[in-house]
């Protein structure tokens, strides 16, 4: 059984590596074994899972995951932490054969970089400052990912799981909904981290689903970019109607209104009232009516 890191051991490890957590990398290390067990349980990993962990840091969650997975890909941008992780696993009774450490930026990593076995689940304590871009990049780049459980700032968690009509519903909500169905999976207090952040954290669980219908002749990636351009425009000015908000994207308010009508969307509606399927319909209608250049 792999031994988990407690507060004292975590500090010892950081001291031995001369590691001081930095705000630039969004480093807040979990030092509470019960929280690690809770995260692993909430991930509901099927037998034989291949997990991708982003930002393993000193190894708290890594050690908690190793006993539960077939293989673990750990992506760490800090070369000192990445280099130390294998020894930490050995020192705490973990199976090093199940671990591959990648010294890389998660925002740039590709499926080819990770290699085999391909990850089936994302489980990570994500740096607050890049959490949403990382999740969206990985879902776009790694079609093998079928589920995930990420710990992010509570405010970000609320945005990711929000539905249409909610005051927190916005760009992150819609873009995640393109890939997956998401739900809240709990709140994490600041006290379980070192250093202690000044905000609560939240767990977000998601399961991949099929995206909205892709128009004939389109590729999924190209159409997704078209849909996301509509989403960005719709939420750039939240209080405006879609007719006004999409004017710049469509080449004029009248053209925007015509596209919206063709898509079955009320031009007087606002972006926060629409589902991802609505945004896909708008992008598809715009394409049929000579879409704006990307």
Backbone as numpy.savetxt, mean C-alpha at the origin, in Angstrom:
# Nx Ny Nz CAx CAy CAz Cx Cy Cz
11.07 -22.42 17.58 10.23 -21.23 17.58 11.11 -19.98 17.58
10.87 -19.09 16.65 11.66 -17.87 16.55 11.39 -16.95 17.73
12.44 -16.44 18.33 12.33 -15.51 19.46 12.08 -14.10 18.94
11.08 -13.42 19.50 10.76 -12.06 19.06 11.57 -11.02 19.83
11.66 -9.84 19.26 12.41 -8.75 19.89 11.55 -8.01 20.90
12.08 -7.83 22.10 11.45 -6.97 23.09 12.14 -5.61 23.10
11.67 -4.67 23.93 12.25 -3.32 23.94 13.74 -3.28 24.22
14.19 -4.04 25.22 15.60 -3.99 25.58 16.47 -4.56 24.46
16.06 -5.69 23.90 16.84 -6.31 22.84 16.87 -5.43 21.59
15.76 -4.76 21.30 15.70 -3.87 20.15 16.71 -2.74 20.30
16.76 -2.14 21.50 17.71 -1.05 21.73 19.14 -1.54 21.66
19.40 -2.74 22.20 20.75 -3.31 22.13 21.19 -3.48 20.67
20.27 -4.00 19.89 20.57 -4.23 18.47 20.85 -2.91 17.76
20.03 -1.91 18.03 20.24 -0.60 17.40 21.57 0.00 17.81
21.92 -0.15 19.08 23.20 0.39 19.57 24.37 -0.31 18.92
24.28 -1.63 18.80 25.38 -2.39 18.20 25.60 -2.03 16.74
24.54 -1.59 16.08 24.62 -1.22 14.66 24.82 0.28 14.46
24.86 1.02 15.58 24.95 2.48 15.53 23.81 3.07 14.71
22.61 2.50 14.90 21.43 2.93 14.16 20.62 3.91 15.00
20.35 5.08 14.44 19.45 6.05 15.06 18.29 6.25 14.09
17.06 5.94 14.51 15.91 6.08 13.60 15.83 7.49 13.03
15.51 7.58 11.74 15.44 8.88 11.08 14.04 9.16 10.56
13.64 10.42 10.65 12.35 10.83 10.09 12.37 10.74 8.57
13.55 10.96 7.98 13.66 10.94 6.51 13.22 9.59 5.95
13.57 8.51 6.64 13.18 7.18 6.19 11.91 6.68 6.88
11.31 7.54 7.71 10.07 7.15 8.38 10.24 5.96 9.30
11.36 5.91 10.02 11.67 4.74 10.83 11.08 4.84 12.23
10.12 3.98 12.51 9.57 3.78 13.85 9.48 2.27 14.05
10.32 1.73 14.92 10.46 0.29 15.06 9.50 -0.26 16.12
8.80 -1.34 15.80 7.90 -1.99 16.76 8.74 -2.79 17.74
8.50 -2.56 19.05 9.28 -3.29 20.06 8.41 -4.18 20.95
7.15 -4.31 20.64 6.24 -5.08 21.47 5.89 -6.41 20.81
6.33 -7.55 21.37 6.06 -8.85 20.74 4.57 -9.14 20.55
3.74 -8.71 21.49 2.30 -8.97 21.35 1.71 -8.25 20.15
2.22 -7.04 19.87 1.76 -6.31 18.69 2.18 -7.03 17.42
3.40 -7.56 17.41 3.87 -8.33 16.25 2.98 -9.54 16.04
2.67 -10.26 17.11 1.80 -11.44 16.99 0.41 -11.03 16.47
-0.05 -9.89 16.93 -1.37 -9.41 16.49 -1.37 -9.10 14.99
-0.30 -8.48 14.50 -0.20 -8.14 13.08 -0.16 -9.42 12.24
0.65 -10.36 12.66 0.77 -11.62 11.92 -0.57 -12.35 11.88
-1.27 -12.36 13.01 -2.57 -13.03 13.05 -3.58 -12.32 12.15
-3.56 -10.99 12.18 -4.51 -10.21 11.37 -4.27 -10.40 9.88
-3.05 -10.76 9.50 -2.74 -10.96 8.08 -3.43 -12.20 7.52
-3.82 -13.14 8.38 -4.55 -14.34 7.98 -3.88 -15.02 6.79
-2.63 -15.33 6.96 -1.83 -15.90 5.86 -2.19 -17.37 5.63
-2.55 -17.73 4.41 -2.80 -19.14 4.10 -1.50 -19.94 4.19
-1.62 -21.23 4.39 -0.45 -22.09 4.41 0.31 -21.96 3.09
1.63 -21.92 3.17 2.45 -21.83 1.97 2.60 -20.44 1.42
2.22 -19.41 2.18 2.31 -18.04 1.69 3.76 -17.61 1.46
3.93 -16.80 0.43 5.21 -16.13 0.19 4.95 -14.65 0.45
5.61 -14.12 1.46 5.29 -12.78 1.94 6.35 -11.78 1.53
5.90 -10.59 1.19 6.77 -9.44 0.95 6.65 -8.50 2.13
7.77 -8.21 2.79 7.79 -7.24 3.87 8.62 -6.04 3.41
8.05 -4.85 3.56 8.75 -3.62 3.19 9.19 -2.92 4.47
10.45 -2.54 4.53 10.96 -1.83 5.69 11.06 -2.70 6.93
11.77 -3.81 6.87 11.87 -4.68 8.05 12.62 -4.05 9.21
13.45 -3.05 8.93 14.14 -2.36 10.00 15.05 -3.28 10.79
14.85 -3.33 12.11 15.68 -4.16 12.98 15.21 -5.60 13.03
14.04 -5.89 12.43 13.62 -7.28 12.30 12.48 -7.74 13.16
11.79 -6.83 13.85 10.71 -7.25 14.75 9.64 -8.06 14.04
9.08 -7.51 12.96 8.01 -8.20 12.24 8.58 -9.37 11.43
9.78 -9.22 10.93 10.42 -10.31 10.18 10.45 -11.59 11.01
10.88 -11.47 12.25 10.96 -12.64 13.13 9.58 -13.22 13.40
8.58 -12.36 13.50 7.22 -12.84 13.73 6.64 -13.56 12.53
7.08 -13.18 11.34 6.53 -13.77 10.11 7.19 -15.08 9.72
8.47 -15.24 10.03 9.24 -16.35 9.47 8.64 -17.73 9.76
8.09 -17.92 10.94 7.52 -19.23 11.29 6.21 -19.51 10.55
5.63 -18.46 9.94 4.29 -18.59 9.36 4.29 -18.67 7.84
5.46 -18.60 7.21 5.51 -18.45 5.74 6.38 -19.53 5.11
6.16 -19.73 3.82 7.07 -20.58 3.05 8.34 -19.82 2.72
8.18 -18.53 2.39 9.33 -17.70 2.11 8.98 -16.25 2.39
10.00 -15.47 2.75 9.82 -14.06 3.07 10.83 -13.22 2.29
10.32 -12.30 1.47 11.15 -11.30 0.80 11.11 -10.03 1.66
12.26 -9.60 2.15 12.34 -8.38 2.96 13.05 -7.31 2.16
12.37 -6.20 1.90 12.93 -5.10 1.11 13.27 -3.96 2.05
14.56 -3.65 2.15 15.04 -2.63 3.09 15.95 -1.66 2.36
15.64 -0.37 2.45 16.41 0.65 1.74 17.71 1.01 2.47
17.75 0.81 3.78 18.92 1.14 4.59 19.92 -0.01 4.52
21.10 0.20 3.91 22.04 -0.92 3.74 22.55 -1.50 5.05
22.66 -0.69 6.08 23.11 -1.20 7.38 22.08 -2.17 7.95
20.82 -1.79 7.92 19.76 -2.65 8.44 19.60 -3.90 7.58
19.68 -3.72 6.27 19.55 -4.87 5.37 20.67 -5.88 5.61
21.88 -5.38 5.81 23.02 -6.26 6.02 22.97 -7.01 7.33
22.35 -6.40 8.34 22.29 -7.02 9.67 21.15 -8.01 9.83
20.14 -7.93 8.99 18.93 -8.73 9.20 19.18 -10.24 9.21
19.97 -10.78 8.28 20.19 -12.23 8.32 20.78 -12.72 9.64
21.75 -11.98 10.20 22.36 -12.39 11.46 21.35 -12.29 12.61
20.49 -11.28 12.56 19.45 -11.16 13.58 18.53 -12.38 13.55
18.20 -12.83 12.35 17.36 -14.02 12.21 18.05 -15.24 12.81
19.31 -15.42 12.49 20.07 -16.55 13.03 20.13 -16.48 14.55
20.44 -15.30 15.08 20.61 -15.13 16.54 19.33 -15.39 17.31
18.17 -15.28 16.64 16.90 -15.44 17.33 16.15 -16.71 16.92
16.91 -17.63 16.32 16.35 -18.95 16.06 15.49 -19.05 14.82
15.55 -18.07 13.93 14.75 -18.11 12.71 15.39 -18.96 11.63
14.58 -19.39 10.70 15.05 -20.21 9.58 15.53 -19.29 8.46
16.85 -19.13 8.36 17.42 -18.21 7.38 17.13 -18.65 5.95
16.88 -19.94 5.75 16.57 -20.44 4.42 15.26 -19.93 3.87
14.41 -19.40 4.75 13.13 -18.85 4.30 13.20 -17.37 3.95
14.36 -16.76 4.12 14.48 -15.31 3.99 15.36 -14.90 2.82
14.89 -13.93 2.04 15.73 -13.24 1.07 15.64 -11.75 1.37
16.79 -11.14 1.58 16.83 -9.70 1.86 17.23 -8.96 0.59
16.46 -7.94 0.25 16.73 -7.11 -0.92 17.05 -5.69 -0.44
18.25 -5.23 -0.69 18.60 -3.85 -0.36 18.13 -2.98 -1.51
16.97 -2.38 -1.34 16.33 -1.69 -2.47 15.27 -0.72 -1.96
14.88 0.17 -2.85 13.79 1.11 -2.62 12.49 0.44 -3.06
11.55 0.27 -2.15 10.29 -0.40 -2.49 9.51 0.33 -3.56
9.76 1.62 -3.73 9.06 2.39 -4.75 9.60 2.12 -6.16
10.72 1.41 -6.22 11.33 1.12 -7.53 11.49 -0.37 -7.79
11.21 -1.18 -6.83 11.45 -2.61 -6.98 10.47 -3.22 -7.98
10.93 -4.23 -8.71 10.10 -4.89 -9.72 9.98 -6.37 -9.41
9.07 -7.02 -10.11 8.91 -8.46 -9.95 10.21 -9.18 -10.29
10.91 -8.70 -11.32 12.18 -9.32 -11.71 13.23 -9.18 -10.61
13.22 -8.04 -9.90 14.17 -7.84 -8.80 13.94 -8.86 -7.69
12.69 -9.16 -7.40 12.37 -10.09 -6.31 12.65 -11.53 -6.71
12.38 -11.86 -7.95 12.61 -13.22 -8.40 11.62 -14.20 -7.80
12.03 -15.47 -7.75 11.17 -16.54 -7.25 11.58 -16.94 -5.84
10.60 -17.40 -5.04 9.18 -17.52 -5.37 8.50 -16.15 -5.33
7.51 -15.96 -6.20 6.82 -14.68 -6.29 5.97 -14.46 -5.04
5.96 -13.24 -4.50 5.19 -12.99 -3.27 3.68 -13.06 -3.51
2.98 -13.64 -2.56 1.52 -13.75 -2.63 0.82 -12.80 -1.67
1.56 -12.27 -0.70 0.96 -11.37 0.30 1.96 -10.30 0.69
1.44 -9.11 0.98 2.24 -8.01 1.50 1.90 -7.84 2.98
2.89 -7.90 3.85 2.69 -7.65 5.28 3.81 -6.72 5.71
3.47 -5.52 6.18 4.52 -4.55 6.43 4.09 -3.45 7.38
5.06 -2.95 8.12 4.94 -1.71 8.87 5.54 -0.65 7.97
4.70 0.09 7.26 5.19 0.98 6.22 5.58 2.35 6.77
6.66 2.92 6.25 7.01 4.29 6.62 5.85 5.23 6.30
5.51 6.09 7.23 4.35 6.96 7.07 4.42 7.81 5.81
5.64 8.29 5.48 5.75 9.29 4.41 5.60 8.71 3.00
5.66 7.38 2.85 5.55 6.80 1.51 4.55 5.65 1.45
3.72 5.52 2.45 2.86 4.34 2.57 1.95 4.14 1.35
1.22 5.17 0.96 0.27 5.02 -0.15 0.99 4.75 -1.47
2.02 5.53 -1.84 2.73 5.21 -3.09 3.31 3.80 -3.10
3.82 3.32 -1.97 4.40 1.98 -1.92 3.34 0.92 -2.19
2.20 1.02 -1.52 1.13 0.04 -1.70 0.66 0.02 -3.15
0.44 1.19 -3.73 -0.06 1.26 -5.11 0.98 0.76 -6.10
2.24 1.09 -5.86 3.30 0.61 -6.76 3.40 -0.90 -6.73
3.37 -1.48 -5.54 3.53 -2.93 -5.42 2.34 -3.67 -6.03
1.15 -3.16 -5.85 -0.02 -3.82 -6.45 0.03 -3.74 -7.98
0.56 -2.63 -8.51 0.68 -2.50 -9.96 1.78 -3.39 -10.51
2.88 -3.49 -9.78 4.06 -4.18 -10.27 4.02 -5.69 -10.03
3.29 -6.12 -8.99 3.33 -7.52 -8.58 1.94 -8.15 -8.65
1.54 -8.63 -9.80 0.22 -9.25 -9.93 0.07 -10.51 -9.08
1.19 -11.07 -8.62 1.12 -12.26 -7.78 0.57 -11.95 -6.39
0.62 -10.67 -5.96 0.09 -10.30 -4.64 -1.43 -10.47 -4.63
-1.92 -11.31 -3.74 -3.36 -11.55 -3.65 -3.99 -10.91 -2.42
-3.18 -10.58 -1.44 -3.73 -10.00 -0.21 -2.64 -9.20 0.49
-3.05 -8.48 1.52 -2.07 -7.71 2.26 -2.60 -7.23 3.59
-1.67 -6.91 4.47 -1.97 -6.31 5.78 -0.85 -5.32 6.04
-1.20 -4.02 6.03 -0.17 -3.00 6.23 -0.53 -2.13 7.42
0.52 -1.73 8.13 0.35 -0.79 9.23 0.81 0.58 8.76
-0.08 1.55 8.87 0.19 2.91 8.39 -0.35 3.90 9.41
-0.06 5.17 9.21 -0.64 6.20 10.06 -2.16 6.08 10.04
-2.80 6.24 11.20 -4.24 6.02 11.30 -5.02 6.87 10.30
-4.60 8.10 10.11 -5.27 8.98 9.16 -5.19 8.42 7.74
-4.05 7.85 7.39 -3.88 7.24 6.08 -4.73 5.98 5.96
-4.77 5.20 7.03 -5.61 3.99 7.04 -7.07 4.35 6.77
-7.55 5.42 7.42 -8.94 5.84 7.21 -9.19 6.22 5.75
-8.22 6.86 5.12 -8.38 7.26 3.72 -8.38 6.05 2.79
-7.53 5.09 3.09 -7.42 3.93 2.21 -8.70 3.10 2.18
-9.40 3.02 3.31 -10.58 2.14 3.38 -11.90 2.90 3.19
-11.83 4.21 3.04 -13.05 5.02 2.96 -13.86 4.68 1.70
-15.18 4.80 1.83 -16.07 4.59 0.70 -16.65 5.90 0.21
-17.31 5.89 -0.96 -17.91 7.11 -1.52 -18.84 7.78 -0.51
-18.76 9.10 -0.45 -19.59 9.86 0.46 -18.93 10.17 1.77
-17.87 9.46 2.11 -17.15 9.72 3.35 -16.29 10.96 3.20
-16.09 11.68 4.29 -15.26 12.89 4.23 -13.79 12.55 4.02
-13.41 11.29 4.30 -12.02 10.87 4.10 -11.81 10.19 2.75
-12.87 10.04 1.98 -12.78 9.39 0.67 -12.06 10.30 -0.30
-11.09 9.75 -1.01 -10.33 10.57 -1.95 -9.47 9.73 -2.85
-8.39 10.31 -3.35 -7.54 9.65 -4.33 -7.02 8.30 -3.84
-6.46 8.22 -2.60 -5.97 6.90 -2.16 -7.07 5.85 -2.10
-8.28 6.25 -1.68 -9.40 5.32 -1.57 -9.73 4.72 -2.93
-9.85 5.58 -3.94 -10.26 5.14 -5.27 -9.18 4.29 -5.92
-7.94 4.72 -5.80 -6.86 4.00 -6.46 -6.64 2.62 -5.84
-6.74 2.51 -4.51 -6.64 1.19 -3.91 -7.82 0.32 -4.34
-9.01 0.93 -4.45 -10.19 0.17 -4.86 -10.07 -0.38 -6.28
-9.23 0.23 -7.11 -8.99 -0.33 -8.45 -8.44 -1.75 -8.34
-7.56 -1.95 -7.35 -6.88 -3.23 -7.21 -7.55 -4.20 -6.23
-8.16 -3.66 -5.18 -8.50 -4.53 -4.06 -9.69 -4.02 -3.26
-10.26 -4.92 -2.49 -11.25 -4.58 -1.47 -10.52 -4.43 -0.15
-10.69 -3.28 0.51 -9.92 -3.00 1.72 -10.85 -2.80 2.92
-10.30 -3.08 4.10 -11.05 -2.90 5.34 -10.08 -2.56 6.46
-10.60 -1.94 7.52 -9.77 -1.68 8.69 -9.59 -2.98 9.47
-8.43 -3.15 10.07 -8.15 -4.38 10.82 -7.61 -4.08 12.21
-7.82 -2.84 12.68 -7.42 -2.51 14.05 -6.60 -1.25 14.14
-6.44 -0.78 15.39 -5.65 0.43 15.68 -4.46 0.04 16.56
-3.33 0.69 16.31 -2.10 0.40 17.05 -1.67 1.68 17.78
-1.45 1.61 19.11 -1.08 2.81 19.87 0.38 3.20 19.65
0.72 4.46 19.87 2.11 4.91 19.68 3.10 4.22 20.61
2.66 3.77 21.77 3.56 3.26 22.80 4.33 2.00 22.41
3.92 1.31 21.35 4.60 0.07 20.96 5.76 0.33 20.00
6.04 1.59 19.70 7.10 1.95 18.76 8.26 2.63 19.46
9.42 2.48 18.85 10.60 3.28 19.20 11.18 3.86 17.92
11.32 5.19 17.85 10.82 6.19 18.80 9.30 6.26 18.76
8.71 6.85 19.79 7.26 6.93 19.89 6.74 8.01 18.94
5.89 7.65 17.97 5.33 8.67 17.07 4.26 9.48 17.81
3.87 10.59 17.23 2.84 11.42 17.88 1.45 11.17 17.31
1.29 10.04 16.62 -0.02 9.68 16.06 -0.26 8.19 16.26
-1.53 7.81 16.23 -1.88 6.39 16.23 -1.60 5.79 14.86
-1.46 4.48 14.84 -1.32 3.75 13.58 -2.56 2.89 13.37
-2.79 2.51 12.13 -3.94 1.66 11.82 -3.52 0.52 10.92
-4.22 -0.60 11.06 -3.99 -1.75 10.20 -5.03 -1.75 9.08
-4.56 -1.94 7.86 -5.44 -2.04 6.69 -5.22 -3.40 6.05
-6.29 -4.16 5.93 -6.24 -5.45 5.24 -6.90 -5.30 3.88
-6.34 -5.97 2.88 -6.96 -5.90 1.56 -6.84 -7.24 0.85
-7.78 -7.48 -0.05 -7.79 -8.68 -0.88 -7.93 -8.23 -2.32
-7.06 -8.70 -3.18 -7.11 -8.27 -4.58 -8.39 -8.74 -5.25
-8.88 -7.90 -6.15 -10.05 -8.25 -6.96 -9.77 -7.82 -8.40
-10.64 -8.25 -9.28 -10.49 -7.84 -10.67 -10.79 -6.35 -10.81
-10.06 -5.63 -11.64 -10.35 -4.20 -11.85 -11.63 -4.04 -12.65
-12.14 -2.81 -12.75 -13.30 -2.55 -13.61 -13.03 -3.00 -15.04
-14.10 -3.16 -15.79 -13.99 -3.66 -17.17 -13.04 -2.82 -18.01
-12.18 -3.49 -18.75 -11.23 -2.83 -19.63 -11.85 -2.75 -21.03
-11.91 -1.56 -21.64 -12.49 -1.45 -22.98 -11.73 -2.28 -24.01
-12.42 -2.76 -25.03 -11.75 -3.52 -26.09 -10.60 -2.72 -26.70
-9.49 -3.40 -26.94 -8.35 -2.75 -27.55 -7.43 -2.06 -26.57
-7.82 -2.00 -25.28 -6.99 -1.37 -24.26 -6.22 -2.42 -23.48
-5.06 -2.06 -22.98 -4.36 -2.89 -22.01 -4.78 -2.44 -20.61
-4.67 -3.32 -19.65 -5.06 -2.98 -18.28 -4.23 -1.82 -17.75
-2.91 -1.84 -17.99 -2.05 -0.79 -17.46 -2.37 0.57 -18.09
-2.57 0.58 -19.39 -2.84 1.85 -20.07 -4.19 2.41 -19.63
-5.19 1.55 -19.52 -6.50 2.03 -19.09 -6.46 2.50 -17.64
-5.70 1.79 -16.79 -5.57 2.23 -15.40 -4.99 3.64 -15.35
-4.00 3.91 -16.16 -3.42 5.26 -16.17 -4.47 6.29 -16.59
-5.31 5.95 -17.54 -6.38 6.87 -17.96 -7.36 7.11 -16.82
-7.74 6.04 -16.15 -8.69 6.18 -15.03 -8.08 7.01 -13.91
-6.83 6.74 -13.59 -6.19 7.48 -12.50 -6.04 8.96 -12.84
-5.88 9.29 -14.12 -5.82 10.70 -14.52 -7.16 11.39 -14.25
-8.26 10.67 -14.48 -9.59 11.21 -14.18 -9.73 11.41 -12.67
-9.31 10.43 -11.90 -9.40 10.52 -10.43 -8.61 11.72 -9.92
-7.38 11.88 -10.40 -6.55 13.00 -9.96 -7.23 14.33 -10.26
-7.81 14.45 -11.44 -8.47 15.70 -11.82 -9.73 15.93 -10.99
-10.47 14.88 -10.73 -11.74 15.02 -10.00 -11.53 15.49 -8.58
-10.43 15.07 -7.96 -10.20 15.42 -6.55 -9.25 16.59 -6.37
-8.76 17.15 -7.47 -7.85 18.29 -7.36 -8.54 19.49 -6.73
-9.86 19.60 -6.98 -10.65 20.68 -6.40 -11.95 20.06 -5.89
-11.91 19.58 -4.66 -12.97 18.73 -4.13 -14.35 19.38 -4.14
-14.43 20.67 -3.95 -15.74 21.31 -3.82 -16.41 21.60 -5.16
-15.69 21.39 -6.23 -16.26 21.67 -7.55 -17.06 20.49 -8.06
-18.05 20.79 -8.89 -18.77 19.72 -9.57 -17.82 19.05 -10.55
-18.17 17.86 -10.97 -17.31 17.16 -11.93 -17.21 17.91 -13.26
-18.29 18.56 -13.64 -18.26 19.34 -14.89 -17.14 20.36 -14.84
-16.98 21.03 -13.69 -15.94 22.04 -13.55 -14.58 21.41 -13.25
-14.55 20.40 -12.38 -13.29 19.80 -11.98 -12.58 19.10 -13.13
-13.36 18.54 -14.06 -12.76 17.80 -15.17 -12.59 18.65 -16.43
-12.86 19.94 -16.32 -12.77 20.81 -17.50 -11.36 20.82 -18.09
-10.36 20.96 -17.23 -8.99 20.99 -17.73 -8.57 19.67 -18.35
-9.01 18.58 -17.75 -8.68 17.25 -18.27 -9.37 16.98 -19.61
-10.62 17.43 -19.74 -11.41 17.10 -20.94 -11.26 18.12 -22.06
-10.68 19.27 -21.75 -10.54 20.30 -22.78 -11.68 21.29 -22.78
-12.33 21.45 -21.63 -13.43 22.40 -21.50 -14.57 21.82 -20.69
-15.33 22.70 -20.04 -16.43 22.25 -19.20 -17.53 21.56 -20.00
-17.83 22.07 -21.18 -18.87 21.45 -22.00 -18.46 20.05 -22.45
-17.20 19.90 -22.81 -16.71 18.57 -23.21 -16.75 17.61 -22.02
-16.40 18.14 -20.84 -16.45 17.30 -19.64 -17.87 16.85 -19.38
-18.83 17.77 -19.50 -20.24 17.43 -19.27 -20.72 16.37 -20.24
-20.31 16.50 -21.51 -20.73 15.52 -22.52 -20.17 14.13 -22.20
-18.92 14.07 -21.78 -18.32 12.79 -21.43 -19.02 12.19 -20.22
-19.34 13.01 -19.23 -20.01 12.53 -18.03 -21.39 11.97 -18.35
-22.13 12.67 -19.18 -23.45 12.19 -19.58 -23.33 10.86 -20.31
-22.35 10.77 -21.21 -22.13 9.53 -21.95 -21.78 8.37 -21.02
-21.13 8.71 -19.89 -20.74 7.68 -18.92 -21.85 7.37 -17.92
-22.96 8.09 -18.02 -24.06 7.87 -17.08 -23.84 8.51 -15.73
-23.02 9.58 -15.69 -22.71 10.27 -14.45 -23.25 11.69 -14.51
-23.88 12.14 -13.46 -24.44 13.49 -13.39 -23.31 14.51 -13.39
-23.26 15.44 -14.35 -22.20 16.45 -14.37 -22.17 17.33 -13.12
-23.30 17.39 -12.39 -23.35 18.21 -11.18 -22.85 17.45 -9.95
-22.55 16.17 -10.10 -22.03 15.38 -8.98 -20.60 15.80 -8.66
-20.12 15.37 -7.51 -18.75 15.63 -7.12 -17.97 14.32 -7.04
-16.66 14.41 -7.16 -15.83 13.22 -7.21 -16.00 12.30 -6.02
-16.23 12.89 -4.84 -16.33 12.07 -3.64 -17.58 11.20 -3.60
-18.49 11.37 -4.55 -19.69 10.54 -4.61 -19.53 9.34 -5.53
-18.42 9.24 -6.27 -18.27 8.22 -7.31 -17.45 7.02 -6.84
-17.80 5.86 -7.34 -17.01 4.65 -7.12 -15.92 4.56 -8.18
-15.01 3.60 -8.00 -13.97 3.40 -9.00 -14.58 2.97 -10.33
-15.70 2.26 -10.29 -16.37 1.85 -11.54 -16.89 3.07 -12.29
-17.38 4.08 -11.56 -17.83 5.32 -12.21 -16.65 6.00 -12.93
-15.53 6.07 -12.24 -14.36 6.72 -12.85 -13.90 5.95 -14.09
-14.00 4.63 -14.04 -13.64 3.83 -15.22 -14.59 4.11 -16.37
-15.86 4.27 -16.06 -16.85 4.58 -17.11 -16.56 5.92 -17.75
-16.15 6.90 -16.94 -15.82 8.22 -17.48 -14.60 8.13 -18.41
-13.58 7.39 -17.99 -12.39 7.24 -18.82 -12.72 6.53 -20.14
-13.57 5.52 -20.05 -13.95 4.78 -21.26 -14.77 5.67 -22.21
-15.68 6.47 -21.65 -16.50 7.36 -22.48 -15.63 8.43 -23.13
-14.62 8.92 -22.40 -13.73 9.92 -22.96 -12.91 9.35 -24.12
-12.54 8.10 -24.00 -11.77 7.46 -25.05 -12.59 7.35 -26.33
-13.85 7.02 -26.18 -14.73 6.90 -27.34 -14.97 8.25 -28.00
-14.89 9.31 -27.21 -15.14 10.64 -27.73 -13.85 11.41 -28.00
-12.83 10.71 -28.47 -11.51 11.33 -28.73 -10.90 11.80 -27.42
-10.28 10.88 -26.64 -9.79 11.18 -25.31 -8.66 12.21 -25.33
-8.54 12.89 -24.20 -7.40 13.83 -24.08 -6.09 13.06 -24.16
-5.06 13.75 -24.64 -3.72 13.11 -24.70 -3.23 12.86 -23.28
-2.52 11.73 -23.11 -1.99 11.39 -21.78 -0.76 12.24 -21.47
